[in-house]
Amino acid sequence: MTFQRVHDLQTSGRSTIELTAELHADAEASGIATGVMTVFVHHTSASVMICENADPQVLRDMEAWLARAAPDGDRLFRHIDEGPDDMPAHVRSVLTGMSVSIPIIDGRLALGTWQGVFLYEHRLAPHRRRVSVTIVGD
């Protein structure tokens, strides 16, 4: 059995949006008891990640590390077609990934106690982002 849903999301610029509740709802709506959910973002300057969702400091620290690893306006980058955050956004998305897979056990996402799923917008300006959810199982 296969289930698919597309989420169209509006970001507010560089930030994270927690998707965990929506993904739990997708798992329930699918009617699949045992399987795997794949969450995929259709963009090269945004990502999907599993991260701690209990302490907001974790996401702030993640942003601080990425700002150091791929700073906006770094003269190293030649691809700046859409501004100084263009290439850093691509680097950030490669580092954090564009998809995650999550087991479904007994009809529920099998996330750990402190795990949440987030869309991570890497551009400074707001964007519309499309996230596809595919669940395969029985």
DRENNUNU-996090 format. One line per field, with one value per residue (C-alpha): x, y, z; residue in one letter; residue number from 1; chain. Coordinates in steps of 0.02 Angstrom, whole numbers, plus 50000, padded with zeros to 5 digits. Example, Ala and Ser with C-alpha at 12.3 -4.5 7.8 and 13.67 -1.06 7.14 Angstrom:
% residues 2
c1 <- c(50615,50684)
c2 <- c(49775,49947)
c3 <- c(50390,50357)
type <- c(a,s)
seq <- c(1,2)
mol <- c(A,A)
//
This chain:
% residues 138
c1 <- c(50000,50061,50004,50062,50027,50106,50123,50143,50224,50263,50425,50469,50649,50793,50711,50641,50461,50419,50323,50306,50120,50074,50178,50094,49927,49988,50039,49867,49776,49875,49801,49971,50018,50195,50304,50416,50381,50494,50488,50567,50585,50581,50707,50896,50901,50794,50809,50717,50799,50767,50828,50792,50626,50627,50754,50749,50934,50975,50903,50989,51154,51126,51101,51257,51361,51293,51324,51506,51519,51431,51428,51324,51430,51584,51702,51742,51575,51556,51373,51286,51149,51014,51117,51246,51141,51120,51268,51273,51091,51140,51286,51173,51043,51175,51244,51074,50989,50834,50747,50725,50651,50553,50488,50302,50263,50085,50020,50129,50292,50431,50522,50627,50567,50654,50652,50555,50552,50588,50586,50741,50732,50908,50868,50849,50689,50522,50485,50348,50414,50342,50368,50312,50269,50268,50222,50246,50193,50052)
c2 <- c(50000,50176,50345,50516,50694,50860,51002,51179,51287,51471,51511,51675,51673,51581,51478,51307,51248,51093,50966,50829,50852,50856,50701,50608,50655,50591,50425,50408,50456,50329,50180,50096,49999,49947,50038,50186,50370,50471,50661,50755,50942,50994,51135,51156,51294,51214,51049,50923,50861,50762,50860,50880,50968,50992,51131,51278,51309,51158,51241,51405,51314,51224,51392,51463,51316,51329,51517,51480,51335,51424,51612,51728,51832,51721,51775,51592,51570,51618,51565,51722,51738,51772,51863,51832,51695,51596,51476,51464,51405,51268,51213,51212,51103,50978,50969,50946,50843,50852,50696,50588,50415,50369,50196,50174,50048,50010,50153,50286,50371,50287,50445,50451,50545,50708,50696,50813,50836,51009,51103,51213,51368,51423,51581,51748,51796,51706,51566,51443,51267,51101,50947,50776,50635,50457,50310,50131,49982,49868)
c3 <- c(50000,49962,50028,49969,50023,49975,50100,50031,50163,50177,50265,50349,50289,50370,50506,50547,50541,50642,50538,50668,50705,50520,50487,50631,50552,50382,50461,50540,50379,50279,50370,50358,50516,50470,50345,50312,50283,50170,50187,50041,50007,49823,49835,49835,49965,50100,50192,50300,50458,50615,50766,50950,50975,51164,51188,51064,51101,50993,50837,50880,50900,50734,50650,50733,50672,50494,50493,50532,50407,50262,50297,50188,50071,50085,49945,49914,49826,49643,49627,49692,49559,49689,49819,49954,50037,49874,49878,50069,50061,49939,50050,50203,50115,50060,50238,50320,50183,50076,50140,50293,50318,50473,50521,50552,50689,50743,50635,50718,50674,50771,50821,50978,51132,51090,50900,50788,50600,50533,50369,50372,50262,50218,50119,50206,50113,50135,50011,49968,49994,49939,50047,49986,50105,50040,50151,50093,50196,50251)
type <- c(m,t,f,q,r,v,h,d,l,q,t,s,g,r,s,t,i,e,l,t,a,e,l,h,a,d,a,e,a,s,g,i,a,t,g,v,m,t,v,f,v,h,h,t,s,a,s,v,m,i,c,e,n,a,d,p,q,v,l,r,d,m,e,a,w,l,a,r,a,a,p,d,g,d,r,l,f,r,h,i,d,e,g,p,d,d,m,p,a,h,v,r,s,v,l,t,g,m,s,v,s,i,p,i,i,d,g,r,l,a,l,g,t,w,q,g,v,f,l,y,e,h,r,l,a,p,h,r,r,r,v,s,v,t,i,v,g,d)
seq <- c(1,2,3,4,5,6,7,8,9,10,11,12,13,14,15,16,17,18,19,20,21,22,23,24,25,26,27,28,29,30,31,32,33,34,35,36,37,38,39,40,41,42,43,44,45,46,47,48,49,50,51,52,53,54,55,56,57,58,59,60,61,62,63,64,65,66,67,68,69,70,71,72,73,74,75,76,77,78,79,80,81,82,83,84,85,86,87,88,89,90,91,92,93,94,95,96,97,98,99,100,101,102,103,104,105,106,107,108,109,110,111,112,113,114,115,116,117,118,119,120,121,122,123,124,125,126,127,128,129,130,131,132,133,134,135,136,137,138)
mol <- c(A,A,A,A,A,A,A,A,A,A,A,A,A,A,A,A,A,A,A,A,A,A,A,A,A,A,A,A,A,A,A,A,A,A,A,A,A,A,A,A,A,A,A,A,A,A,A,A,A,A,A,A,A,A,A,A,A,A,A,A,A,A,A,A,A,A,A,A,A,A,A,A,A,A,A,A,A,A,A,A,A,A,A,A,A,A,A,A,A,A,A,A,A,A,A,A,A,A,A,A,A,A,A,A,A,A,A,A,A,A,A,A,A,A,A,A,A,A,A,A,A,A,A,A,A,A,A,A,A,A,A,A,A,A,A,A,A,A)
//
